[in-house]
Amino acid sequence: MKLFPNTVQGVVDAIDEIFSQNRYSDKVIEKTFKANPKWGARDRAFVAESVYEMVRWWRLIREVSPSDDIYELFGTYWVLQGNQLPEWEEFSRIDSTEIKVRLHQIKERAMLQSIPDWLDTLGEQELGEKWDKEIDTLNQTAQVVLRVNTIKITREALMNRLEQEGINTYAPKGYKDALILEKRQNIFKSPAFKEGLFEVQDASSQLVAAALDVEPGMRVIDACAGAGGKSLHLAALMQNKGRILSMDLKAWKLQNTKLRARRNGISIIETKEIEGSKTIKRLKETADRLLLDVPCSGLGVLKRNPDTKWKLSLETIEQVKKIQEEILGSYHTMLKPGGIMVYATCSILPSENQDQVAKFLASEIGKNFELLSEQRVLAQESGFDGFYIAKIKKIK
């Protein structure tokens, strides 16, 4: 593949901004695209893929690169991808053979998998023998998964519609509303997307709303809704009948929910900022179903968000576990007796998942609840994101 100075410059500038200013890859890439409106689809794909892969393998690239000069880091990445470098001045000090020799000398898993040492230690402590394969799987590029908006179209009809647009997909087994793109492409420009016929949502994430067993006409609270992806899925499962209250501590996160709902043809979603404990108290025993898709480390979605491993720390994980415990210990009051609550994370760590649920059930409050089922989804087993989903019933 031939390299072009303008797109390589785009990658170099993006990487510099991500690591020198502690920015997130997706936001930097979006900004880079806006600054270069003349780039075609291939240019944009090259820049996005190169940036994400450099972020993913950042530690390893730095280890085998001749220096921390960002052009030389890009050149090292390019060689590690199995490509030949052009004879540019920026790459004059790079010796492909020397890079490969350095690579073969590395034996440590944390370096080979390009993760912090503390994360490697934690992963092994919590997952044991499964950690090695799990981190290897999480370092692979994520597939693009769509969720069919069944309010507007069936899965088969959407497959045919997308094929007419030049977008080929296939349906994975065990995920009734999912379609997977056969090759990566910009589907946000698709007329089908603009018509609200689908959303982009990983297959594991689609299991969360399904676990709530919602029915049309129910009152459902999505208490950590964020941008509303799971609220939209719940609305589709409810056939747009009933009421969904999408809540979050940060109002700005909910702004996209209304726009997405309008595009999806959904009218039953209401958004509400959680302004404190009073908000929760006012909603006491009003929900037939309660979704707690709690803040977490995000270690289950490293395929899609490789930045996470460079922004996390043991301290931040401990902080997030306290938040999870607080949410479980207080938000449950919004659920009616006989109602069902789902506790979910996109983490693979038992300490954020089954350990939290076990602690809740063992508490005085937890005596009024029973665990109906739990799903521990590892990336190595599903091929998709790592997730945890606990289905809990309120007895009284």
C-alpha positions in Angstrom: 0.0 0.0 0.0 1.3 3.4 -1.0 1.7 6.1 1.6 0.8 9.7 1.0 2.3 12.6 2.9 -1.0 14.4 3.7 -2.7 11.4 5.2 0.4 10.3 7.1 0.7 13.8 8.5 -3.0 13.5 9.6 -2.1 10.3 11.5 1.0 11.8 13.1 -0.9 14.9 14.2 -3.7 12.9 15.6 -1.4 10.6 17.6 0.5 13.6 18.9 -2.8 15.1 20.1 -4.1 11.9 21.7 -1.0 11.3 23.8 0.3 14.8 24.5 -3.1 16.2 25.3 -4.7 13.1 26.7 -7.6 13.2 24.2 -9.8 10.3 23.0 -9.1 8.8 19.6 -12.7 9.0 18.3 -12.9 12.7 19.1 -9.5 13.5 17.6 -10.3 11.5 14.4 -13.6 13.3 14.0 -11.7 16.7 14.4 -9.1 15.5 11.9 -11.7 14.6 9.3 -13.4 18.0 9.7 -10.1 19.7 9.1 -9.5 17.7 5.9 -12.9 17.7 4.0 -11.3 16.8 0.7 -10.2 13.4 1.9 -12.0 10.5 0.2 -13.3 7.3 1.8 -10.0 5.5 1.4 -8.1 8.4 2.9 -10.4 8.5 5.9 -10.3 4.7 6.4 -6.5 4.8 6.3 -6.2 7.5 8.9 -8.8 6.0 11.2 -7.4 2.5 11.1 -3.8 3.7 11.5 -4.7 5.9 14.5 -6.6 3.2 16.3 -4.0 0.5 15.6 -1.2 2.8 16.8 -3.1 3.6 20.0 -3.7 -0.1 20.4 -0.1 -1.1 20.1 1.5 2.1 21.5 3.6 0.5 24.1 5.0 -2.2 21.8 5.7 0.3 19.0 7.6 2.6 21.4 9.6 -0.4 22.7 11.0 -1.4 19.2 11.1 2.1 17.6 14.5 3.8 17.2 13.1 6.9 19.0 9.9 8.6 20.3 9.8 10.9 17.2 6.2 10.4 16.0 7.1 10.0 12.4 9.5 7.2 13.4 6.8 5.7 15.6 4.5 5.7 12.6 7.2 4.1 10.5 7.8 1.4 13.1 4.0 0.7 13.2 4.0 0.5 9.4 6.9 -2.1 9.5 5.2 -4.1 12.2 2.1 -4.3 9.9 4.3 -6.1 7.4 4.6 -3.1 5.0 7.6 -1.5 3.3 8.5 2.1 4.0 9.0 4.7 1.2 12.3 6.4 1.0 11.2 9.5 2.9 13.6 11.6 5.0 11.4 11.1 8.1 12.0 7.3 7.9 15.7 7.4 7.1 16.8 6.1 10.5 14.4 3.2 10.5 15.9 -0.2 10.0 13.2 -2.8 9.4 15.4 -5.7 10.2 16.4 -4.2 13.5 12.8 -3.6 14.5 12.0 -7.3 13.8 15.0 -8.4 15.8 13.9 -6.3 18.8 10.4 -7.6 18.5 11.6 -11.3 18.6 13.6 -10.5 21.7 10.5 -9.5 23.7 9.2 -12.2 26.0 7.0 -10.4 28.5 3.2 -10.7 27.9 2.5 -7.1 29.0 4.9 -5.8 26.4 3.8 -8.2 23.6 0.2 -7.4 24.2 1.0 -3.7 24.6 -0.7 -3.1 28.0 0.5 -1.6 31.3 2.1 -4.0 33.7 -0.5 -3.3 36.4 -3.3 -4.3 34.0 -1.5 -7.6 33.1 -1.2 -8.4 36.8 -4.8 -7.5 37.5 -6.1 -9.5 34.6 -4.2 -12.6 35.6 -5.4 -12.2 39.2 -9.0 -11.9 38.3 -9.3 -14.2 35.2 -6.5 -16.7 35.9 -5.7 -18.9 32.9 -8.3 -17.3 30.8 -6.5 -13.9 30.8 -3.9 -14.8 28.2 -6.4 -15.6 25.5 -8.8 -12.8 26.6 -6.3 -10.0 26.3 -5.1 -11.4 23.0 -8.7 -11.4 21.7 -9.4 -7.9 23.1 -6.4 -6.6 21.0 -8.1 -7.6 17.8 -10.0 -5.1 15.7 -13.8 -5.1 16.5 -16.3 -6.0 13.9 -19.0 -3.4 13.0 -22.3 -4.7 14.4 -25.7 -3.2 13.6 -28.9 -3.5 15.6 -32.0 -3.6 13.5 -34.7 -1.1 14.5 -37.6 -3.6 14.5 -40.1 -0.8 14.9 -39.4 0.1 11.3 -38.0 -3.0 9.5 -37.2 -6.7 9.8 -33.7 -8.0 9.8 -34.1 -9.7 6.5 -35.6 -6.6 4.9 -32.7 -4.5 6.2 -30.1 -6.9 4.9 -31.7 -6.6 1.4 -32.0 -2.8 1.7 -28.3 -2.5 2.7 -27.2 -4.8 -0.1 -28.9 -2.4 -2.6 -26.7 0.3 -1.0 -23.6 -1.7 -1.5 -23.3 -2.7 2.1 -23.1 -6.5 2.6 -24.0 -8.0 6.0 -24.6 -11.3 7.6 -26.7 -12.4 10.6 -24.9 -13.9 13.6 -26.5 -16.9 15.4 -27.9 -16.1 18.9 -28.5 -12.4 18.3 -31.9 -11.9 16.8 -31.6 -8.2 16.0 -27.9 -8.1 15.0 -26.2 -7.8 11.6 -22.5 -7.7 11.0 -20.8 -5.8 8.2 -18.7 -8.0 6.0 -16.2 -5.2 5.6 -15.6 -1.9 7.4 -17.2 1.1 5.7 -18.8 4.4 6.7 -22.4 3.3 7.3 -23.4 6.6 8.9 -23.9 8.1 5.4 -26.3 5.3 4.5 -29.8 6.4 3.7 -31.0 3.5 5.8 -29.2 4.9 8.8 -30.6 8.4 8.2 -34.1 6.8 8.1 -33.5 5.2 11.5 -33.6 1.6 10.3 -30.6 0.6 12.4 -28.1 1.7 15.1 -24.5 0.6 15.6 -24.4 -1.5 18.7 -22.1 -4.4 19.6 -23.8 -7.9 19.8 -22.9 -8.4 23.5 -24.4 -5.0 24.3 -27.7 -6.1 22.6 -28.0 -8.8 25.2 -28.6 -6.3 28.0 -32.0 -4.9 27.0 -33.2 -8.4 26.0 -32.4 -9.6 29.6 -35.0 -7.2 31.1 -37.9 -9.2 29.6 -39.8 -6.0 28.8 -43.4 -6.0 27.4 -45.4 -3.3 25.6 -47.0 -0.9 28.1 -44.5 -1.3 30.8 -42.8 1.6 32.7 -39.1 1.1 32.4 -36.2 3.2 33.9 -32.8 3.2 32.3 -30.9 4.7 35.2 -27.4 5.1 33.6 -28.6 5.8 30.1 -25.7 7.9 28.6 -26.4 8.5 24.9 -29.4 6.2 25.1 -28.4 3.2 23.0 -30.0 0.6 25.3 -33.1 2.8 25.8 -33.6 2.7 22.1 -33.3 -1.0 22.1 -35.8 -1.3 25.0 -38.3 0.9 23.1 -38.1 -1.4 20.0 -38.7 -4.5 22.2 -41.7 -2.7 23.7 -43.0 -1.9 20.2 -42.9 1.8 21.2 -45.7 1.3 23.7 -45.3 2.2 27.4 -42.8 4.6 28.9 -39.1 4.7 29.2 -37.3 7.1 31.5 -33.7 7.6 30.4 -31.7 9.0 33.3 -28.1 10.1 33.8 -26.1 12.2 36.2 -24.9 14.3 33.3 -27.5 16.0 31.3 -25.2 16.5 28.3 -25.0 12.7 27.8 -28.7 12.6 27.3 -28.8 15.2 24.5 -28.2 12.7 21.7 -31.0 10.4 23.1 -33.8 12.7 21.9 -32.2 13.1 18.4 -31.7 9.3 18.1 -35.2 8.5 19.3 -36.7 10.9 16.7 -34.7 9.3 13.9 -35.7 5.8 15.1 -39.4 6.8 15.2 -39.6 6.3 19.0 -41.9 8.5 21.1 -42.0 6.7 24.5 -38.5 7.9 25.8 -38.4 10.7 28.3 -35.0 12.0 29.5 -34.2 13.1 33.0 -31.1 14.4 34.7 -30.4 12.8 38.1 -29.9 15.9 40.3 -29.3 14.0 43.5 -30.9 11.5 45.9 -34.2 13.4 45.7 -34.6 12.4 42.1 -34.3 8.8 43.0 -36.7 9.1 46.0 -39.4 10.7 43.9 -39.4 7.6 41.7 -39.8 5.1 44.5 -41.4 1.8 43.3 -42.5 3.3 39.9 -40.6 1.0 37.6 -41.7 -2.4 36.3 -38.2 -2.9 35.0 -34.9 -1.2 36.0 -31.7 -1.1 34.0 -28.5 -0.4 35.8 -25.9 -0.3 33.0 -23.4 1.1 35.6 -20.1 3.0 35.0 -17.2 0.5 34.8 -13.6 0.1 33.7 -14.6 -0.6 30.1 -12.0 -3.4 29.9 -14.5 -5.5 27.9 -14.6 -3.1 25.0 -10.8 -2.6 24.4 -11.4 -3.8 20.8 -13.3 -0.6 20.1 -11.8 1.7 22.7 -8.1 0.9 22.9 -7.5 4.3 24.6 -9.0 2.9 27.8 -5.9 0.9 28.8 -3.8 4.1 28.7 -6.3 6.2 30.7 -7.2 3.7 33.4 -5.4 3.0 36.6 -5.9 0.8 39.6 -7.1 3.8 41.5 -9.8 4.7 38.9 -11.0 1.1 38.9 -11.3 1.2 42.7 -13.2 4.4 42.4 -15.6 3.1 39.8 -16.3 0.0 42.0 -17.4 2.3 44.8 -19.8 4.0 42.4 -21.2 0.6 41.3 -21.8 -0.4 44.9 -23.5 3.0 45.6 -25.8 2.7 42.5 -26.8 -0.9 43.4 -27.4 0.2 47.0 -29.7 3.1 46.3 -31.2 3.0 42.8 -33.0 -0.3 43.5 -35.7 1.7 45.4 -37.2 2.8 42.0 -38.2 -0.8 41.3 -41.7 -2.1 42.1 -42.1 -5.3 44.1 -42.1 -8.2 41.7 -40.2 -6.1 39.2 -36.9 -7.1 37.4 -33.6 -5.3 37.6 -30.6 -5.8 35.4 -27.1 -4.9 36.6 -24.7 -4.8 33.6 -21.2 -3.7 32.9 -18.9 -3.8 29.8 -16.1 -5.1 32.1 -14.6 -8.6 32.3 -13.4 -8.3 35.9 -15.3 -10.4 38.4 -14.7 -7.7 41.1 -16.9 -5.3 39.0 -19.4 -8.0 38.1 -20.5 -11.1 40.1 -18.7 -9.9 43.2 -20.7 -6.7 43.3 -24.0 -8.6 42.8 -23.0 -11.1 45.5 -22.2 -8.4 47.9 -25.5 -6.6 47.2 -27.5 -9.8 47.6 -25.7 -10.6 50.9 -26.6 -7.2 52.3 -29.7 -6.4 54.4 -31.3 -4.7 51.5 -30.4 -7.6 49.2 -32.6 -10.0 51.2 -35.6 -8.6 49.3 -34.0 -9.6 45.9 -33.1 -12.9 44.2 -30.7 -13.6 41.4 -32.6 -15.1 38.4 -29.7 -15.5 36.0 -26.3 -14.0 35.1 -24.3 -14.0 31.9 -20.5 -13.6 31.9 -19.5 -12.8 28.4 -15.8 -13.0 27.5 -14.6 -11.8 24.2 -12.7 -15.0 23.6 -15.9 -17.0 23.8 -18.3 -14.7 22.0 -16.1 -13.0 19.5 -17.7 -9.7 20.6 -17.3 -7.3 23.5 -16.8 -8.6 27.1 -19.9 -8.0 29.2 -21.6 -9.0 32.4 -25.4 -9.1 32.8 -27.2 -10.1 36.0 -31.0 -10.4 36.1 -32.4 -9.8 39.6 -36.0 -9.9 40.8 -37.4 -7.8 43.7 -39.4 -10.2 45.9 -41.0 -7.6 48.1 
